[in-house]
Amino acid sequence: MLKENLEEVEERIQAACRRAGRDRSEVTLIAVSKTKPVEMLKEAYDLGVRIFGENKVQEIRDKYEALPGDIDWHMIGHLQTNKVKYIVGKVKLIHSVDSLKLAETIEKESAKRGVISDILLEVNVAEEESKFGLKMEEVIPLMGQIAQFSHVTVRGLMTIAPFVENPEKNRTIFKDLHKLYVDIKEKNIDNGTVSILSMGMTNDYEVAIEEGATMVRIGTGIFGARDYGVQA
């Protein structure tokens, strides 16, 4: 099942890139493995997957110890400040930074370990009350504050679009975040560090790619349905 699923996702990514006139190398696939057992991750690893996304700190800790060291782990779920110390130095990228307080905690823990942590700012483009994330107008001011830190680098933006039956409904959300991403790069607010736009999940990643996503987070499309009703 995994092999066929990965092949299908890959074909669909390539097709979306072609439609958008983009090169396939511009899009990174993150296999979202939350709630999935280590055995299933090992199977995906044997099929060539090296980038896994997890929602919970405890799952990253457990799987980090159980799986090969050449895996890039991405923290894609909401991160509490008291859990930061458990993943700094272990994860390649934290996708879900949505406050100065959280960024300060990552800075502090990264300084302790002598590492630089790469982060994305999570933007709640649709302003859904049930979701975390910054408002669009809060992004650039927060970037300015984080720019003072020496152990945290903002690498880009991330959003979790609403779950919709018709992915076209999320096109404007992806388009709006891409515009902000381009503005940041053109104004050099980021000092040249921003190159990642993480948006698009199983139900809408093709539209996200067409609108400029450089990372897509796909769980169900690769690993099958979850044990509970959360989509990824």
Contacts in CASP RR format, 6 or more apart in sequence:
PFRMAT RR
TARGET T0000
AUTHOR 0000-0000-0000
METHOD contacts of the structure
MODEL  1
MLKENLEEVEERIQAACRRAGRDRSEVTLIAVSKTKPVEMLKEAYDLGVR
IFGENKVQEIRDKYEALPGDIDWHMIGHLQTNKVKYIVGKVKLIHSVDSL
KLAETIEKESAKRGVISDILLEVNVAEEESKFGLKMEEVIPLMGQIAQFS
HVTVRGLMTIAPFVENPEKNRTIFKDLHKLYVDIKEKNIDNGTVSILSMG
MTNDYEVAIEEGATMVRIGTGIFGARDYGVQA
1 224 0 8 1.000
2 40 0 8 1.000
2 43 0 8 1.000
2 44 0 8 1.000
2 47 0 8 1.000
2 222 0 8 1.000
2 223 0 8 1.000
3 47 0 8 1.000
5 221 0 8 1.000
5 222 0 8 1.000
5 223 0 8 1.000
5 224 0 8 1.000
6 44 0 8 1.000
6 47 0 8 1.000
6 49 0 8 1.000
6 222 0 8 1.000
8 221 0 8 1.000
9 29 0 8 1.000
9 218 0 8 1.000
9 221 0 8 1.000
9 222 0 8 1.000
10 29 0 8 1.000
12 205 0 8 1.000
12 206 0 8 1.000
13 24 0 8 1.000
13 27 0 8 1.000
13 29 0 8 1.000
13 205 0 8 1.000
13 206 0 8 1.000
13 209 0 8 1.000
13 216 0 8 1.000
14 24 0 8 1.000
15 206 0 8 1.000
16 205 0 8 1.000
16 206 0 8 1.000
16 207 0 8 1.000
16 209 0 8 1.000
16 210 0 8 1.000
17 23 0 8 1.000
17 24 0 8 1.000
17 26 0 8 1.000
17 27 0 8 1.000
17 209 0 8 1.000
19 210 0 8 1.000
20 209 0 8 1.000
20 210 0 8 1.000
20 211 0 8 1.000
20 212 0 8 1.000
22 209 0 8 1.000
22 212 0 8 1.000
26 214 0 8 1.000
27 209 0 8 1.000
27 213 0 8 1.000
27 214 0 8 1.000
27 215 0 8 1.000
27 216 0 8 1.000
28 51 0 8 1.000
28 214 0 8 1.000
28 215 0 8 1.000
28 216 0 8 1.000
29 51 0 8 1.000
29 215 0 8 1.000
29 216 0 8 1.000
29 218 0 8 1.000
30 51 0 8 1.000
30 52 0 8 1.000
30 53 0 8 1.000
30 74 0 8 1.000
30 76 0 8 1.000
30 198 0 8 1.000
30 215 0 8 1.000
30 216 0 8 1.000
30 217 0 8 1.000
30 218 0 8 1.000
31 44 0 8 1.000
31 49 0 8 1.000
31 51 0 8 1.000
31 52 0 8 1.000
31 53 0 8 1.000
31 218 0 8 1.000
31 219 0 8 1.000
31 222 0 8 1.000
31 223 0 8 1.000
32 52 0 8 1.000
32 53 0 8 1.000
32 54 0 8 1.000
32 55 0 8 1.000
32 76 0 8 1.000
32 201 0 8 1.000
32 217 0 8 1.000
32 218 0 8 1.000
32 219 0 8 1.000
32 222 0 8 1.000
32 223 0 8 1.000
32 232 0 8 1.000
33 40 0 8 1.000
33 41 0 8 1.000
33 44 0 8 1.000
33 52 0 8 1.000
33 53 0 8 1.000
33 54 0 8 1.000
33 63 0 8 1.000
33 219 0 8 1.000
33 223 0 8 1.000
34 53 0 8 1.000
34 54 0 8 1.000
34 55 0 8 1.000
34 56 0 8 1.000
34 59 0 8 1.000
34 219 0 8 1.000
34 226 0 8 1.000
34 232 0 8 1.000
35 59 0 8 1.000
35 226 0 8 1.000
35 227 0 8 1.000
35 228 0 8 1.000
36 223 0 8 1.000
38 62 0 8 1.000
38 63 0 8 1.000
38 66 0 8 1.000
38 67 0 8 1.000
40 223 0 8 1.000
41 52 0 8 1.000
41 63 0 8 1.000
41 67 0 8 1.000
42 67 0 8 1.000
44 52 0 8 1.000
44 222 0 8 1.000
44 223 0 8 1.000
45 67 0 8 1.000
45 68 0 8 1.000
45 71 0 8 1.000
50 70 0 8 1.000
50 71 0 8 1.000
50 72 0 8 1.000
51 71 0 8 1.000
51 72 0 8 1.000
51 74 0 8 1.000
51 92 0 8 1.000
52 63 0 8 1.000
52 71 0 8 1.000
52 72 0 8 1.000
52 73 0 8 1.000
52 74 0 8 1.000
53 73 0 8 1.000
53 74 0 8 1.000
53 75 0 8 1.000
53 76 0 8 1.000
53 217 0 8 1.000
54 60 0 8 1.000
54 63 0 8 1.000
54 73 0 8 1.000
54 74 0 8 1.000
54 75 0 8 1.000
54 76 0 8 1.000
54 77 0 8 1.000
55 76 0 8 1.000
55 77 0 8 1.000
55 78 0 8 1.000
55 232 0 8 1.000
56 77 0 8 1.000
57 75 0 8 1.000
57 79 0 8 1.000
57 80 0 8 1.000
57 83 0 8 1.000
57 86 0 8 1.000
57 87 0 8 1.000
60 73 0 8 1.000
60 75 0 8 1.000
60 86 0 8 1.000
60 87 0 8 1.000
60 90 0 8 1.000
60 91 0 8 1.000
61 86 0 8 1.000
61 87 0 8 1.000
61 90 0 8 1.000
63 73 0 8 1.000
64 71 0 8 1.000
64 73 0 8 1.000
64 90 0 8 1.000
72 92 0 8 1.000
72 93 0 8 1.000
73 87 0 8 1.000
73 90 0 8 1.000
73 91 0 8 1.000
73 92 0 8 1.000
74 91 0 8 1.000
74 92 0 8 1.000
74 93 0 8 1.000
74 94 0 8 1.000
74 95 0 8 1.000
74 217 0 8 1.000
75 87 0 8 1.000
75 91 0 8 1.000
75 93 0 8 1.000
75 94 0 8 1.000
75 95 0 8 1.000
75 96 0 8 1.000
76 95 0 8 1.000
76 96 0 8 1.000
76 158 0 8 1.000
76 198 0 8 1.000
76 217 0 8 1.000
77 95 0 8 1.000
77 96 0 8 1.000
78 96 0 8 1.000
78 132 0 8 1.000
79 87 0 8 1.000
79 94 0 8 1.000
79 96 0 8 1.000
79 97 0 8 1.000
79 102 0 8 1.000
81 101 0 8 1.000
81 102 0 8 1.000
81 105 0 8 1.000
84 102 0 8 1.000
84 105 0 8 1.000
84 106 0 8 1.000
84 109 0 8 1.000
85 109 0 8 1.000
87 94 0 8 1.000
88 106 0 8 1.000
88 109 0 8 1.000
88 110 0 8 1.000
88 113 0 8 1.000
88 115 0 8 1.000
88 117 0 8 1.000
89 110 0 8 1.000
89 113 0 8 1.000
89 115 0 8 1.000
89 117 0 8 1.000
91 117 0 8 1.000
92 118 0 8 1.000
93 118 0 8 1.000
93 119 0 8 1.000
93 120 0 8 1.000
93 155 0 8 1.000
93 196 0 8 1.000
94 106 0 8 1.000
94 117 0 8 1.000
94 118 0 8 1.000
94 119 0 8 1.000
94 120 0 8 1.000
95 119 0 8 1.000
95 120 0 8 1.000
95 122 0 8 1.000
95 158 0 8 1.000
95 198 0 8 1.000
95 217 0 8 1.000
96 120 0 8 1.000
96 122 0 8 1.000
96 132 0 8 1.000
96 133 0 8 1.000
96 158 0 8 1.000
97 103 0 8 1.000
97 106 0 8 1.000
97 119 0 8 1.000
97 120 0 8 1.000
97 121 0 8 1.000
97 122 0 8 1.000
98 121 0 8 1.000
98 122 0 8 1.000
98 124 0 8 1.000
98 132 0 8 1.000
98 133 0 8 1.000
98 134 0 8 1.000
99 134 0 8 1.000
99 142 0 8 1.000
100 142 0 8 1.000
100 145 0 8 1.000
100 146 0 8 1.000
103 119 0 8 1.000
103 142 0 8 1.000
103 145 0 8 1.000
103 146 0 8 1.000
103 149 0 8 1.000
103 152 0 8 1.000
104 149 0 8 1.000
106 117 0 8 1.000
106 119 0 8 1.000
106 151 0 8 1.000
106 152 0 8 1.000
107 117 0 8 1.000
107 149 0 8 1.000
107 150 0 8 1.000
107 151 0 8 1.000
107 152 0 8 1.000
109 117 0 8 1.000
110 116 0 8 1.000
110 117 0 8 1.000
110 151 0 8 1.000
110 152 0 8 1.000
111 150 0 8 1.000
111 151 0 8 1.000
114 151 0 8 1.000
115 151 0 8 1.000
116 150 0 8 1.000
116 151 0 8 1.000
116 152 0 8 1.000
116 153 0 8 1.000
117 151 0 8 1.000
117 152 0 8 1.000
117 153 0 8 1.000
118 153 0 8 1.000
118 155 0 8 1.000
119 146 0 8 1.000
119 152 0 8 1.000
119 153 0 8 1.000
119 154 0 8 1.000
119 155 0 8 1.000
120 154 0 8 1.000
120 155 0 8 1.000
120 156 0 8 1.000
120 157 0 8 1.000
120 158 0 8 1.000
120 196 0 8 1.000
120 198 0 8 1.000
121 134 0 8 1.000
121 139 0 8 1.000
121 142 0 8 1.000
121 143 0 8 1.000
121 154 0 8 1.000
121 156 0 8 1.000
121 157 0 8 1.000
121 158 0 8 1.000
122 132 0 8 1.000
122 133 0 8 1.000
122 134 0 8 1.000
122 157 0 8 1.000
122 158 0 8 1.000
122 159 0 8 1.000
122 160 0 8 1.000
123 133 0 8 1.000
123 134 0 8 1.000
123 135 0 8 1.000
123 136 0 8 1.000
123 139 0 8 1.000
123 157 0 8 1.000
123 158 0 8 1.000
123 159 0 8 1.000
123 177 0 8 1.000
123 180 0 8 1.000
124 131 0 8 1.000
124 132 0 8 1.000
124 133 0 8 1.000
124 134 0 8 1.000
124 135 0 8 1.000
124 159 0 8 1.000
124 160 0 8 1.000
125 136 0 8 1.000
125 159 0 8 1.000
125 161 0 8 1.000
125 173 0 8 1.000
125 176 0 8 1.000
125 177 0 8 1.000
126 161 0 8 1.000
126 162 0 8 1.000
126 173 0 8 1.000
127 135 0 8 1.000
128 162 0 8 1.000
131 160 0 8 1.000
134 142 0 8 1.000
136 176 0 8 1.000
136 177 0 8 1.000
136 180 0 8 1.000
139 157 0 8 1.000
139 180 0 8 1.000
139 184 0 8 1.000
140 184 0 8 1.000
140 189 0 8 1.000
143 154 0 8 1.000
143 184 0 8 1.000
143 189 0 8 1.000
143 190 0 8 1.000
144 189 0 8 1.000
146 152 0 8 1.000
146 154 0 8 1.000
147 154 0 8 1.000
147 191 0 8 1.000
153 193 0 8 1.000
154 190 0 8 1.000
154 193 0 8 1.000
154 194 0 8 1.000
155 193 0 8 1.000
155 194 0 8 1.000
155 195 0 8 1.000
155 196 0 8 1.000
156 181 0 8 1.000
156 184 0 8 1.000
156 190 0 8 1.000
156 193 0 8 1.000
156 194 0 8 1.000
156 195 0 8 1.000
156 196 0 8 1.000
156 197 0 8 1.000
156 198 0 8 1.000
157 177 0 8 1.000
157 180 0 8 1.000
157 181 0 8 1.000
157 184 0 8 1.000
157 194 0 8 1.000
157 196 0 8 1.000
157 197 0 8 1.000
157 198 0 8 1.000
157 199 0 8 1.000
158 196 0 8 1.000
158 197 0 8 1.000
158 198 0 8 1.000
158 199 0 8 1.000
158 215 0 8 1.000
159 173 0 8 1.000
159 174 0 8 1.000
159 177 0 8 1.000
159 198 0 8 1.000
159 199 0 8 1.000
160 201 0 8 1.000
161 170 0 8 1.000
161 173 0 8 1.000
161 174 0 8 1.000
161 199 0 8 1.000
161 200 0 8 1.000
161 201 0 8 1.000
161 204 0 8 1.000
161 208 0 8 1.000
162 169 0 8 1.000
162 170 0 8 1.000
162 173 0 8 1.000
163 203 0 8 1.000
163 231 0 8 1.000
164 170 0 8 1.000
164 203 0 8 1.000
164 204 0 8 1.000
165 203 0 8 1.000
167 203 0 8 1.000
167 204 0 8 1.000
167 206 0 8 1.000
167 207 0 8 1.000
168 207 0 8 1.000
170 200 0 8 1.000
170 204 0 8 1.000
170 207 0 8 1.000
170 208 0 8 1.000
171 207 0 8 1.000
171 210 0 8 1.000
171 211 0 8 1.000
173 199 0 8 1.000
174 199 0 8 1.000
174 200 0 8 1.000
174 204 0 8 1.000
174 207 0 8 1.000
174 208 0 8 1.000
174 211 0 8 1.000
174 212 0 8 1.000
174 213 0 8 1.000
175 211 0 8 1.000
177 197 0 8 1.000
177 199 0 8 1.000
178 197 0 8 1.000
178 211 0 8 1.000
178 212 0 8 1.000
181 194 0 8 1.000
181 197 0 8 1.000
184 190 0 8 1.000
184 194 0 8 1.000
185 192 0 8 1.000
185 194 0 8 1.000
195 214 0 8 1.000
196 214 0 8 1.000
196 215 0 8 1.000
197 212 0 8 1.000
197 213 0 8 1.000
197 214 0 8 1.000
197 215 0 8 1.000
198 213 0 8 1.000
198 214 0 8 1.000
198 215 0 8 1.000
198 216 0 8 1.000
198 217 0 8 1.000
199 208 0 8 1.000
199 211 0 8 1.000
199 213 0 8 1.000
199 215 0 8 1.000
199 216 0 8 1.000
200 207 0 8 1.000
200 208 0 8 1.000
200 209 0 8 1.000
200 213 0 8 1.000
200 216 0 8 1.000
200 217 0 8 1.000
201 216 0 8 1.000
201 217 0 8 1.000
201 218 0 8 1.000
201 219 0 8 1.000
201 231 0 8 1.000
201 232 0 8 1.000
202 218 0 8 1.000
202 219 0 8 1.000
202 220 0 8 1.000
202 221 0 8 1.000
202 231 0 8 1.000
202 232 0 8 1.000
203 231 0 8 1.000
205 213 0 8 1.000
205 216 0 8 1.000
205 217 0 8 1.000
205 218 0 8 1.000
208 216 0 8 1.000
209 216 0 8 1.000
217 232 0 8 1.000
218 232 0 8 1.000
219 232 0 8 1.000
220 226 0 8 1.000
220 231 0 8 1.000
220 232 0 8 1.000
226 232 0 8 1.000
END
